[in-house]
Amino acid sequence: MSNFSYLNDLIIPGLIIIAQILAVIMPVLISVAFLVYAERKVLALIQLRKGPNVVGPFGIFQSFADALKLLTKENIIPSGSNKIVFLLAPIITMVLSLAGWAVIPFSPNLVISDINVGIMYLFAVSSLGVYGIIMAGWASNSQYPFLGALRSAAQMVSYEVSIGFVIITVLLCVGSLNLSKIVEAQETVWFAIPLLPMFIIFFISALAETNRLPFDLPEDESTLVAGFFTEYSSASFVLFFLGEYASMILMSAMTVILFLGGWLPPFDIFPFNAIPGILWFIIKIMFILFLFIWVRGTFPRYRYDQLMRLGWKIFLPLSLLWVVITAGFLTYFDMIPDSI
């Protein structure tokens, strides 16, 4: 009897949790491979080239071939580095970029952990990502990675402030920190319409947060070789690479949940509401990811002083002003949600 209760209380729930985690993580990792392929293909089209077209039909297996090649290489650890911290950094970056998916609602009732402070959890997880980068830069014991890590830390901290104010603006309109409630609050109108300036600020801050062009100063090839992962190779490099692209998909999912109505269709009429919610969610994430790639192929890299000026002198006052305007508007028209 005790063995049976042990099985029921511990083993079966444990297996269910592991199955749920794998059901989310495996599609994310596979989508990273196809995102890299899509990025190379879209950039090629922007630059009037063909892009990958050899490995598999239309070159779709190119990313898998690259990953396999990288994993078969020798993992070189610099002799002067702090080996434990050096190897721990990419693992931390990768784990944190995947941990955020625990609270992402893909459709009604389809979420691993529907906690009441979901948005705060996401904000915390995305903020912790900088630790992996700082550890990599410091442990490499080399100038270029260290400079890249310092830049990354300053950049991520700068833009997290405006991201925080954007989230506060959305929370004022919803009255809950639960991600499913945030999506449900957008049944009438997506927040991207009334909060358009906040949507733009959040998207640009997401570019800076994930170290993407035009804000990829920490990985600036022209001055820093490869930035904080200059000394990395083989599996460690793959983990950093996966972590960076998984963070891109996570920030896109956050943008979709906060501003583009999550799993909700654009119009609640027949052809649109017949499509399952999870498909709408995926389509919207793909649209935001396309914007990430389009920005990379179109804009030049910012100078470091321009990057800091944009974060502190433009985005911070603007987002703070919009918080005040939103709070004032909701109070004046008596539209404050009940739960606040």
Residue pairs with C-beta under 8 A, 6 or more apart in sequence:
20 112
21 102
21 112
24 101
24 102
24 104
24 112
25 98
25 101
28 98
28 101
28 246
28 249
29 242
29 246
31 249
32 242
32 245
32 246
32 249
33 63
33 64
33 67
34 60
34 63
35 245
35 248
35 249
35 289
36 63
36 66
36 245
37 52
37 59
37 60
37 62
37 63
38 289
38 290
38 293
39 293
39 296
40 51
40 52
40 62
41 51
41 52
41 59
42 290
42 293
42 294
42 297
43 51
43 293
43 296
43 297
44 50
44 51
44 52
45 51
46 294
46 297
46 298
47 297
51 59
52 59
52 62
53 59
54 62
55 61
55 62
55 64
55 65
56 62
67 238
70 234
70 235
70 237
70 238
71 234
71 235
71 238
73 233
73 234
74 233
74 234
75 233
75 234
75 235
75 236
76 231
76 233
76 234
77 83
77 86
77 87
78 86
78 140
78 141
78 142
78 231
80 141
81 139
81 140
81 141
81 231
82 138
82 139
82 141
83 139
85 135
85 138
85 139
86 135
86 136
86 139
86 140
86 231
86 236
87 236
88 135
89 132
89 133
89 135
89 136
89 139
90 132
90 136
90 229
90 232
90 236
90 237
90 239
90 240
90 243
91 132
91 239
92 131
92 132
92 135
93 129
93 132
93 133
93 136
93 239
93 240
93 243
93 244
94 239
94 240
94 242
94 243
94 246
96 125
96 126
96 128
96 129
96 132
96 243
97 129
97 242
97 243
97 244
97 246
97 247
97 250
98 246
99 125
100 121
100 122
100 125
100 126
100 250
101 112
101 250
101 253
102 112
102 113
102 121
103 111
103 112
103 113
103 114
103 115
103 118
103 121
103 122
103 179
104 111
104 122
104 179
104 250
104 253
104 257
105 111
105 114
105 118
105 179
105 180
105 183
105 257
105 262
105 263
106 263
106 277
106 278
106 281
107 263
107 276
107 277
107 278
107 281
108 180
108 263
108 277
110 277
110 278
111 179
111 180
114 178
114 179
114 180
115 121
115 178
116 176
116 177
116 178
117 177
117 178
118 177
118 178
118 179
118 180
119 167
119 170
119 171
119 177
119 178
119 179
119 182
119 258
120 177
122 179
122 250
122 254
123 160
123 163
123 164
123 167
126 160
126 163
126 209
126 247
126 250
126 251
126 254
127 156
127 160
129 156
129 243
129 247
130 152
130 153
130 156
130 157
132 243
133 148
133 149
133 152
133 153
133 156
133 218
133 228
134 149
134 152
134 153
136 145
136 149
136 228
136 229
136 232
136 240
137 145
137 146
137 147
137 148
137 149
137 150
137 152
137 228
138 146
138 149
140 146
140 228
140 230
140 231
142 230
142 231
144 224
144 225
144 226
144 227
144 230
145 227
145 228
145 229
145 230
145 231
147 224
147 227
148 218
148 219
148 220
148 224
148 226
148 227
148 228
148 230
149 218
149 228
151 217
151 218
151 220
151 224
151 227
151 304
152 211
152 217
152 218
152 227
152 228
154 308
155 208
155 211
155 215
155 217
155 218
155 307
155 311
156 208
156 209
158 208
158 307
158 308
158 311
158 312
159 205
159 208
159 209
159 311
159 315
160 205
160 209
161 311
161 316
162 201
162 205
162 311
162 315
162 316
162 318
162 319
163 202
163 205
163 206
163 209
165 316
165 319
165 320
165 322
165 323
166 198
166 201
166 202
166 205
166 258
166 319
167 258
168 323
169 195
169 198
169 319
169 322
169 323
169 326
170 182
170 191
170 195
170 198
170 258
170 259
171 177
172 323
172 326
172 327
172 330
172 336
172 340
173 185
173 191
173 194
173 195
173 326
173 330
173 337
174 181
174 182
174 185
174 337
175 181
175 185
175 336
175 337
175 338
175 339
175 340
176 182
176 185
176 337
176 339
179 257
179 262
182 257
182 258
182 262
183 257
183 261
183 262
183 263
183 264
185 191
185 337
186 261
186 262
186 264
187 261
187 264
187 268
190 259
190 260
190 261
190 264
190 266
191 198
191 199
191 258
191 259
191 261
192 199
192 259
192 260
195 259
195 322
195 326
197 318
197 322
198 259
198 319
198 322
199 255
199 259
201 315
201 318
201 319
202 255
202 258
202 259
203 255
203 288
203 291
204 310
204 315
205 311
205 315
206 251
206 252
206 254
206 255
207 213
207 214
207 215
207 292
207 295
208 215
208 307
208 311
209 247
209 251
210 244
210 247
210 248
210 251
210 292
211 217
211 218
211 219
211 244
212 248
212 292
212 295
212 296
213 295
213 296
213 299
213 301
214 295
214 299
214 300
214 301
214 302
215 301
215 302
215 307
216 227
216 301
217 301
217 302
217 304
217 307
218 224
218 227
218 228
219 226
219 227
219 228
219 229
220 227
220 301
224 230
229 236
229 237
229 240
232 240
248 289
248 292
249 285
249 289
252 285
252 288
252 289
252 292
253 281
253 285
255 288
256 262
256 281
256 284
256 285
256 288
260 284
260 288
261 284
262 277
262 281
262 284
263 277
263 278
263 280
263 281
264 277
264 280
265 272
265 273
265 275
265 277
265 280
266 272
267 273
302 310
329 335
330 336
